[in-house]
Amino acid sequence: MATAPAPAPRAAAPGAAAPPAGPVTPVRPRRRRALLPYLLLAPAIGILLLGTGYPVLWQLLTSLRTYGVAQQFGQPAPFVGLANYAAIVADADLWGVIVRSVVFCIVTALVTVALGLGLALLMRAVWNWARVTLQVALLLAWAMPVIAAMTVWIWLFDRRRGVVNWLLETAGLEQFHRFDWLSQPLTFFAVASVIVVWMSVPFVALSVYAGLTQVSTEVLEASAIDGASPRQRLRYIILPMIRPVIMIVLLLQLVWDLRVFTQVRMLQDAGSATSAFDLLGTAIYKLGTGTSNFGTAAALSVFILALTLVMSAYYVRALLKEDQE
């Protein structure tokens, strides 16, 4: 039987480079390489969906139902649609709590980041022994349990035996004789802001200091030789280089300060627990455990989640834009 002749090799185009000699490395299929990162991320995504997705889904379902004491003992939870959300919109006291929480969150987050940035710059400027001492003090404050720290702070601002009132009286401010810091909303939230800032500054200071260590000393020395003042180096060199770190810690502070609960609740136990002293965390706690209105409490929790996403959307978009650049 006659066999077909083998096809002749195709001639190279005039001027084209000859293929390299030697063994040919097998090329991995592009589709397989594209799937590999997703396969590596799949276990982490599955754990996140199981650990955070399920509670969020259950909270969404609860916010659409009437859920009280009877439902905790097995009674069916009737579906009420958006009635719990409508109750939040119609409640003027809850709107006051929402506005108060947003203002408290923004003020404490900005003050925390400003103080943390100042401490980070101070750690970069001082001698080694002073920097280590400051870092140890920040870590001790960061590691202190919240309950122990709040016990000390409540004692400091105690009306009769507090150190703060004693110092102010010693300085000649007689109007602070047995002054009750926790009896008025303005002074109450001022004390709460001081405590929240004190507990959060170590994290911000150490994070920003880690970013400052990445700033090149050669660039700073060159700018100093060119005649740049310390303020100009801070404004035009240091702050732009650590801007991503500052944005991340500010975003985290906004999220954390919007959900603050323990500090405010313990101050309420030491002072007044009326609705004028509530933030979103304590308001949800009272709706759930105080009035057993778990449906409205779940709806308010979903509102906090949406508010957190809205407040962080700008920073997340800016971070994604910087990553693309």
Sequence and secondary structure as in RCSB ss.txt:
>XXXX:A:sequence
MATAPAPAPRAAAPGAAAPPAGPVTPVRPRRRRALLPYLLLAPAIGILLLGTGYPVLWQLLTSLRTYGVAQQFGQ
PAPFVGLANYAAIVADADLWGVIVRSVVFCIVTALVTVALGLGLALLMRAVWNWARVTLQVALLLAWAMPVIAAM
TVWIWLFDRRRGVVNWLLETAGLEQFHRFDWLSQPLTFFAVASVIVVWMSVPFVALSVYAGLTQVSTEVLEASAI
DGASPRQRLRYIILPMIRPVIMIVLLLQLVWDLRVFTQVRMLQDAGSATSAFDLLGTAIYKLGTGTSNFGTAAAL
SVFILALTLVMSAYYVRALLKEDQE
>XXXX:A:secstr
             TT      S       HHHHHHHHHHHHHHHHHHHIIIIIHHHHHHHHHHTB  SHHHHTT 
   B TTHHHHHHHH HHHHHHHHHHHHHHHHHHHHHHHHHHHHHHHHHHS HHHHHHHHHHHHHHHHS HHHHH
HHHHHHT TTT HHHHHHHHTT GGGTT  TTSSHHHHHHHHHHHHHHHHHHHHHHHHHHHHTTS HHHHHHHHH
TT  HHHHIIIIIHHHTHHHHHHHHHHHHHHHHT  HHHHHHHHHS  SGGG  HHHHHHIIIIIS  HHHHHHH
HHHHHHHHHHHHHHHHHHHHHHHH 
